[in-house]
Amino acid sequence: MKPVKVGLVGCGFISGIYLENSKLFQSFDVVACSDLIPERSKGRAKEFNIPKVCCTAELMEDPEVEIVLNLTTPDGHYYVAKQAVTHGKSVYNEKPLAIELEDGKELVESAKEAGVLLGGAPDTFLGGGIQTCRKLIDDDVIGEPIASTAFMVCHGHESWHPDPEFYYRRGGGPMLDMGPYYLTALVNLVGPISRVCGAARITFPRRVITSQPMHGERSPSRCPPTSQASPST
């Protein structure tokens, strides 16, 4: 099988696990990487033997790149994905697909018109755990599910993420950054969502980062880190 050639945009924290896992498969090959901070892309290229380090514009122009892996912060997802589609490349976005609903719809339509593929995280519902749950439901082992619930409870990303400020900016927060994991699992297992009611608040206007290397810095909360939602099918 000829491996698919992948260009990585965004060489921050999450790129490490993507690149590490990419070595387990022969179906694709990361051939180029870029980041707004050149030191990051150079570091990842050296760590994972990526042959080309370049700016995003050059990566988009590279005819060898077939799929763009978009691991930028949420405020960059739409713009990077739009560039990829415009250049006739398929793209896989980290979540959310876009901050604005209309931008997400535009990406879907643009990808259709360009004849390229558009994907978005999370794809964890394809993993062994949720697929096992899917089979148990399909085989009627537990009967018909009539309700479901999911929780994510922690103080915040500033306690463990090395660069957590994005989480408290527009496009971050539990609903858009962590919520997709739970919502995707629930939709896969229970069914599509037809109605949602919820509440959100900013409990701490400023967050003190306790992880390295930004320990002690204060990050303002620009989105509600405390969210509760009750969807129904």
Secondary structure, DSSP 4 states (H G I P E B T S, - for coil): -PPEEEEEE--STTHHHHHHHHTT-SSEEEEEEE-SSHHHHHHHHHHHT-SEE--HHHHHH-TT--EEEE-S-HHHHHHHHHHHHHTT-EEEEPSPS-SSHHHHHHHHHHHHHHT--EEES--GGGSHHHHHHHHHHHTTSS------------S-GGGT-SSGGGGGSTT-HIIIIIHHHHHHHHHHHT----EEEEEEE-S-SEEE--SSSSTT-EEE--S-SEEEEEEE-
